[in-house]
Amino acid sequence: MKTTTGTCEVLYASWAPSYRMNDIIITLSEEPEIAIRVGIKRDDVLGGPDIQMDFKKAKHLTITVVNPHKLSHMGVPEPVEVGTLQGKKLFFSFRVDMFGNYASFAVTYAFLLGE
């Protein structure tokens, strides 16, 4: 089976639930460690919904979704480039869904291989 969208091939797609609002960590490789961390932050001072992405350490992407309760779903409109694989660009696409009043959340995500 092969799935494509535009000029990208979908390598892997899944859904991951949080446990008691803990961050979801997707580990692509253990040695060297390559990981994507998705977390939620409620910030009544900022007020609006936002997605913050931080490449603090090499091969580690931290995504913080701020105030997701303000929208029904939050995610990126375009996949985020996270590296290369087989000489092609590797992209990450995601959306976050909240459950209850900050009781839990889930991430629907996909890795895409592009030009």
N, C-alpha and C positions, 0 to 999 in steps of 0.2 A: 504494500500500500504506500502511496506517496500523496502528501497533501502540500499544496502550494497556495500562496497568496501573493499576487503581483509577481515580482521577480524573486521572491524568497521561498525557500522550502521549509516547511514546518518540521523541525527535527524531533521535538518532543513537546507535548502539551499535557497539563494536568491541573488539578485542583487540590489545595492543601488547607485544612482547617487549623485555626489557632487553638490552643488550649489555654483557657483563662487569660486571654489577651497577651500571651507570650509571643515574642517575635517568631516568625517563620524563617528558617534558615535553609536555603537550598545550596547544598555542597556539590559543586561540579567535579571537584578533584580534591583528594585528601593530601596528596604529596606531589607537587606543591599544593597548598590549600588555596582553592579558588571558590569563593562563596558569595552568595547574594542573601542579604538579610532584609526582611520586610517587617516593619513595625508600625504601630499606630500611636498617635499622640493627640490628646485633646488639649487644645489651647484656647481658652475662652478670651484671652487677652488679644490674640491675633484675630480671632473671629472667623475669618474665611477659610475655606478648604484650600489645601495646598499639598503638593508632593515635592519633597526635598530629596535629592540624590547626592550622595557623598562617596567619593572614591578616596577615603582617608588613607588606606593602605593599598599597596599594589595588590591587585587581584581580589579585592574585597569591595563590594558595592553595598552601601547601606541605603535603603529606601525608607523614608519616614513619611507616612501618610497622615497629614494633619487635618483634624476636624472632618473626618469622613461622614459623620452624621448629618452634615449640611447638604449632602447629595445622596442620591440613592445608590450610586456606584462611583468609584473613583479609579482612574487608571491613566495610562499614558496614551495620547492620541497616535503617536508613532513609536515603533519599537526603539529601544535604547541599545546602542552598540556597546557590547561588553567585552569584545575580544575578537580573535580570529580562530578559525578551525578549518583545517584542510585547505589553507590558502584563501579562504573566503571570510567575509565579515560575519560574526556571530552576534545576533540581536536577542534582546529579552523584552517581551511584552507582558503586561500584567494588568489586572484590575482587582480591586478590593471590594468586598461586600461585608457590611456590618450586620451583626445579629444582636438584637436587644439593645439596651442602653449601655454600650461598651461592655457587653458580656463576652463577646467572642467575635472573631472575624475570619474570613477565608480569602485566599488568594487564588485566582484563576490565572494561569501563566502559560507562556509558550516560549520556546527557544527556536529561532529562525536562522537559517543560513542564507546569506545574500551575496550579492556581487562584490 
